[in-house]
Amino acid sequence: MSDSSTTADRVRRQASSVDQLMPTITRAVADLNGRDPSGTVAPSERIDPVALETLFGGSATGKSIDEGYLVFTMEGCLVVVHRDGLVEVVPRDHGPITFSGAELVTTEDFRSSLRRLVHAAYQNAVDVEGSWPLRDDSGVPDYETEITRLASSRVR
């Protein structure tokens, strides 16, 4: 995964350590807004730095989360801090991410899109049964899904 990348609508920065999360957030927000980091509101005015360190570094409790992310808004941006220290910043009005033209903003949207995908695979004789690990370098947590044909299935 690249340590940093910037496009017109997304900035990605990798914090080198837990104590670098706040400065990394500041730089990423400043970069997206086209400003100097010194003119950016400190992230500590939006989130508690001790809580952030506790969640991701575990210094206060000796424990940290194994996976997950924190999302908050700052200076007109949506900030996502991933467990591995990746910081992603997009404009707050960026809108929902879409899949095949469908907005995925609710669990039902996801269920409906997954249903359409499995139905299309079935109709095209694609074997979908089994375990499907979902991993990439996009900064999204890795997942695994299991697809099993139900015994009560009406299709024969």
N, C-alpha and C positions, 0 to 999 in steps of 0.2 A: 504494500500500500504506500502511496506517495505521502511524504510528510506534509505537503501542502498543495493546494490547487485553488485557483480562483477562476470563476466564470462570471458573466454579467449578473447571474441570479443565484450564485452559491459560492461560499468560501469554505474550504476545509483546511483545518490546521491540526497537527498532531502535537499534543503536549508531551514533553519529554519525561515529565514526572508529575505527581499529584500537586506538588507546590508550584508547578508551572501552569496549572489549569486556569487560574484567574488572568494572568498576563496573556495566555493564549486566547482566551475568550475576548479580552479587550482588543487584541490585534485583529482577530477575525472580524469582529463587529466594525472596527474602524476601517478595515480593508473593504468590506462590503459597502459601507457608506461613503467611501472615498475620502476619508479624513485621517488626520494624524491621530495615533492612539492617545496622545496626551490630551486631545480634545474630546475624548469619549468618556462617558459616565462609567465609573468603576462598577464592575459586575457585583461587587459587594453591596451595592445599593439595591440590587434586585434579588440576590440570593445570599444566604449565610455561608461565608467561606469555611467555617468550621464544619457545618453540615455537609458541604460539598466534599471536604477532605475526609470526613467520617464515612460518607457513602462510598467514595472511590478509593480511599487510601487506608481507611480503617485505623488511623493513628490513635483516635480517642478511645476506641473500643477494642482494638486488636482484631477486629473483623471488618471485612469489606464485602460489598455485593459481588457475586460471581458474574452476573450479567445484568444488562439493563442500560437505561439512559435517563437523563434528566432534561426536561424541556422547559424553557421559560422565554419570556419576551424581554427585549432590551433595545432601546434606541430605534424602534421601528423594525426590529428584526426578530425572527424566531431562532432561538439558539438551542441546539441539541448537543449535549455533552454525553458521549458514549463511554461505556465502562473502560475501554482500552485507552482513553485519553483523547480520542478523536473529537474535535469540536467542529460542528457544521453550523453555518449561519446562512439563512435565506431571508428575503424580505418577508415581513409579517403577512403581507397581502399576497404572498406567492401563490396561495390557493392550494387545494389538495393535489396530491400526486395521483395521477390516473394510471389505469391499466387497461390497455386496449380501448381507450376512449371512455371507460367507466370510472367515475370517481369512487375512491375507496375511503370513505370517511366513517363508516359504521361497520359493525360486525356483520350485519345483514348484507351490506354491499360486498364484503369479502366472501361470505357464504354463497351469494348469488354468482359472483365471478368464478369462484372455484367450481360450482355446480356446472356452469356453462363450459368451463375448460374440460372437466371430466366428461361431460356429455359429448363434446366435440371429439375428444380423443376416442371415446367408445365408438362413435359413428364412423370414425376413420380407421377402426381396427387397431388402435394403438393400445398396447397392454399397459394399463396404469396401476395394476395391483403391485403392492410391495412398499418398501421403505424408500423415501426420496429425501436425501440430505440436501439442504438448500444453503450453499455457502458461496460467498464471493467477497470481493474486496471493496464493496460499496459503502462499508461502514454500518450496514444493517446487521443486527445480530444473526448468527447462524441458527437455522431451524431444521427440524426433520419432521416430515409428515408421513403418515402411514395410510395407505389406501387399501381397503379390504372390501371385496364384494359381499354384500349382506345376503344371508340365506333367504331372507324374505323378499328378495328382489323379484319384481314382476317380469323382468326381461329374461327370456330363456334362450 
